[in-house]
Every structure is written in C-alpha cells, then in structure tokens.
C-alpha cells in the first residue's frame, strides 16, 4: 500500500463515509423523532438525535470491506476474529435497542456477558499479569477468564458513562485507538489489524464533525455508539502479539483508560456510600464536577483531552521502554490521576456544601 492509498483508504474514505452516514442518521432521526431525553442528569437542551453510533458503525463496516477486497494482503486471517465481530454485533444491537426502547440494566448486563464470553471463547484474554521492571510474572489459570470477563464488561460500561459531554467519548476513543495502533506497530501485531484500528479511529472523526459542531451538537453517539466503542477499547489490549501474549498487559491497559476507570469507581463508591442503587445515574461524574467548579462544557472537554493525551503518550513510552523507566512512568501517571480526582472531588464537595 502506497502513502497515497493509505491516506485515501484508511483516513479519507472512512472519515467521508462516516460523515455521510451520520448526516443521513440525523435526517432519519428527525423524521422519526428519535431524540435524546432531556432533564435529569442530562446537560443538553433541545431535540438532538442520539443514534450517531449507527452512522459510524456502518461506515466502519463498509470501509473494512473495501480494505478486505481491495488489498488481500490486509485480510484478517485469524478465524477466531469472528468471535469479536459477533460479540461486537451483540453489543451494538443491545445499545440500539436501549437508544430506542430503553433496555433494562439486567438485560444490558446479560448481553454484555454474552459478548464477553464469546471473546474469551475465541481465545482473547489476559493470560498473565507481568511487570518487567520488578521481574514479577503471574501466569494465570482460571482467574484469567474472570479478570478478562470483568475487564470487558467494566470498560464497556465505563466508556458509556464517560459519554456525558460533546466530544468526550469520541475523543477518548480516537486517541486510544491511535495509541494502540502505535503499540501494535512496536510489538509486531499484523498490519491487517493495525489498518482496521486506524479505520475505526477515523470513522469516529467523521462523527465528531457533527458531535462537536457549534453552537451545540447535531447528534450524540447514543448507547449503540458508546457501548460498541467501549467494547472495542476493552478488546484492544487482548489482541495477541506475534509471541502469542496479549499486546498490552492489564496493568498498562488500565493506566491508558485510567480516567474512565477512576470515574466509574468513584461513581460506584459514591452510590454505595449514599446507599443508592449502583445503576442509578447522578450528576457527579468527572465532566459534571468540572462544570460544577466553573468550566463550561468545552472547557471541561479541554481538560479531559489534555489529560488523556498525556496519559496516552507516557503509557505508550512505558510499554515500549519497559525497565525501571516504565515503573517510574506508571507510578507517576497513577499518582497524577489520583491527585487530579481527589482535588476535583474536594472542590465539588465545597461547592455542594455551600449550596
């Protein structure tokens, strides 16, 4: 594949198709009154379509099919990849059902569990927990299934929760996808997989054209978008490197997705502390707190974007460098993340207590 072909088939075509199909979804949603709810913990007003995930998912399927038939050398040859596709299909349809009919939490968990089991059955899982700087290696047995299962469900829901302001989940997905493309390249994952990661990143860009439009978003990705994006981000570290091990260990993968993970744990702890159901929504997620202490929606997004870029950059360096440098980088990132969430929490508490 030449540079011009890469730009056209991997960047321009996915982005253009996504732009087209998201626009068509906007027209369809307006015709059939498929708008997101307002009030409660929602921060938007007006009628805004909520199934943008349909547009960029269709664009991804078409772009991947074009790559498959146009460049046979980039075909995904692993038969087990089918289980990821099937699991993703289940997640997408469940999310779309929730966007249109409001799926109960127990049904969501059931379908997420089915998708996670399919991925594990296909052989994609965390097989060991290792950390080179300390020569620590834990070869997992049955616990590998449990950890991977919880990881897939947890990250799928964490990305759904972080989809609270315009551009937040989209930028998170775009940046993490590019980060894993770089990681895959460094550890020797096949170019066929790397190309598909790039394609997904740029169909998300097509969606962001409408989600980040001014003065307000023209469409949200909805559960069909945030759930499938979360599912993919959970799968990324499980893709094997040439030696058969996962391309990114659970420790490194957790650091890359530190912001949505910390936000999810904070939400669970907050609801347990207040003796409320864990699945009950509130207005104290990270983006809510940033807006509460004085940022507008775009300012809160800017803070999130800067933090995520820093995390992506240094986590990638840690994965590639290994050694003591990796230990120092990971500890530094975790401490910065904890400090950030702690400061935001106490600032929020001050304001809430004054009110």
Buried (B, 14 or more C-beta within 10 A) or exposed (E): BEEEEEEEBBBEBBBBBBBBBBBEBBEBBBEEEBBBEEEEEBBBEEEBBBBBBBBBBBBBBBBBEBBBEEBEEBEBEBEEBEBBBBBBBBBBBBBBBBBBEEBEEEEBBBBBBBBBBBBBBBEBBBBEBBBBBEEEEEEBEEEBBEBBBEBBBBBBBBBBBBBBBBBBBBBBBBBBBBBBBBBBEEBEBBBBBBBBBBBBBBBBBBBBBBBBEEEEBBBBBBBBBBBBBBBBBBBBBBBBBEEEBBBBBBBBBBBBBBBBBBBBEBBEEBBEEEEEEEEEBEBBBBBBBBBBBEBEBEEBBBBBBEBBEEBBBBBBEBBBBEEEEBBBBBEEBBEBBEEBBEEBBEBBEEEEEEE
